[in-house]
């Protein structure tokens, strides 16, 4: 497995975050815990924040595995919320130690790919410009991420399954409707 060292460093970081804030963890702490050299760390990451970002993206990728279709997006969102809950200490430390814009960027990227795949699927029989598809995905991405960030800011206390259910009710048919509206606009109707 080519990423064994990366995963070991991620596990070490998450373990240490149970007892220390992110800004008190050093590369020396991580490499000593993993039994690797500092050079091995720098082969994979430029700094601890690079490791944090990689960990967030990797956790999100695992959470979404194959759940990026119209019929499965809700399950994908549930899995993202579950991944955040499972890594609550990690996420809360990241929120305190990293610029909010970095966390937002990670969530935007993760959510955009989920929604973009749904939009692409629903455009299979529709001739819609690439920039229109991207706009639709961007629009819904901001709503998803805003709701998740508010939930994180409130300490992740609310039932995330209910939040995803409300998102589903709100969005039911809206992506398809947006695609249809863009299609009609492009045809001058």
N, C-alpha and C positions, 0 to 999 in steps of 0.2 A: 504494500500500500504506500504510494508515494507521499501522502500527507500525514504519515504517522507522527512526525515531529510536530507538525502544526496542531494536530489533535491533542497531543500530549501537552503542548504549551497552553492550549485552550482550556483543557481540564485543570491544569495547574492554576491558571488565572482564576477560573471560577471557584476553585477550592479556596484560594487565598482571599478572594473577595468575601467569603463567609466571615472572615475575621479582621480584614483590613480594608480601608478605602483604597480605591484605585490609585490615587496620587501617592500612596505610601508603598506601593508594590514596585519593586525594581526588576530590571532585567536579570540581575544577579539572583534575586529571589526565585524567579521563574526557572532559570537555567539550573540552579542548584537543585530545585525540587524535581526537575525532569532528568537530572544527571547528564546534561548536555553542555557543550561549551557555548560561550557568548557568540562565537562565530557561527555556530549552528542556528542560533536565534536570528542573527542578522542575515543569514542566508535566506530566511523565509520572510522576515518582517523588518521594517525600518525602525520601528519603535513599538512601545506597548500599545499606543493608540491604533496603530496599524493592525496589531493582533486583535484588538477589540473590534475593529471594523470587520475584519475577516470572520471573526466568531459570529457576529451579528448576521452577516450575509450567509454564512454556512448554516446557522441555525434556521434562518428563514427558508433557505433552499430545501433543507430537510423537511421542514414543516409543510411546504407546498407540494412536495412530490406528487406530480400528476393531477393536482387539484386545480387546474386552471382552465376549466371549461364552463360553459353556461350552467350545466347541470351540477357541477361540483365546486363552483367558486365559494359557495357558502361554507362547505366543508373545509376548503382551503383557508378561509378567514378564521374559522373556528380553530384550525390547527395553528395559525399564526398567534392568536390570542393564547392558546395553550402553551406554545413555545415561550411566550413572554412570561406567563405565570410560572412555568417550570424554571425559568431563569430570572425570577423576580429580583433576587439579591444582585445579580449581575446587571440587570437592566436599571435598577434603582441607582446603583453605583455609577453606571455609565451616564445616567441622567444628571447626576450631581457633578461628575468630573469632566464631562465632554460638552462642548458647545451644543446647544439644542439643535442648531442647524445640521450638525453631523447626524444626530439621531433621526431628524426629519428626513434627511437625504437618504439614509438607509431604508427607512419605512416607505418613502416615496418610490424608491427603486423597486423594492420588493412588491409593493402594491401595484405599481404601474404594470409590471410584467403579468401579474395575475389578471388585471382588467384588460390589458391589451390583447391577451390571448382570447379572452371572452369576446371582445369586440371583433377580432379577426374571425373567430368561428362564426359569429352571427352575420358577418359580411360575406360569407362564402358565395352567396347568390346575388350579391349587390355590388355594383360598381361604385365604389366610394374612394375618393382621393385619399392617399396616405396621410396627408396632413389633417384631414377631417377625422380619420380613425384615431390618429394620435391625440387630437383635441378632445374627443369623447373620452378616451382612456385617461387623459390628464385631468379632465373635469371630475370624473368620479374618484380618481386617485386622491384628490385633495379632501374630499368628503370622508373617505375611509380613514385616511391618516389623521385628520383632525379629530375624528371620534376616538381613534385609538390613543392619540396623545392626551386627550382630555381624560380618558380612562386611566392612563398611566399616572397623570398628574394627581388624580384623586385617590391614588394608592392602590389601584386595581381591585377595589372592593366590590364593585357591581358584578353581577352575574354576566360574564362575557357571552354566554350562549344566548341570553336574552338580547344583548346588544346586537349580536350578529343576526338574530331573528328580526329585530326591528330594521336593521339595514336591508335585509332581504325583502321585508314588506315594503319599505320605501322604494327600493329599486326594482321591484317586480315589474318586468316589462319595459322599464325606462331606458335601458341601454338599447334594446331593439327599437323602441320608439324614437330615440335620438338618431339612430342610424337611418331610420325611415325619414325623419325630418331633414337630415342632411342630404339624403338621396333626392327628395322632392325639391329642395332648394337648388341642388346642382342641375336639376332638370328644368328649373324655372317655373315650377308649379306653385 
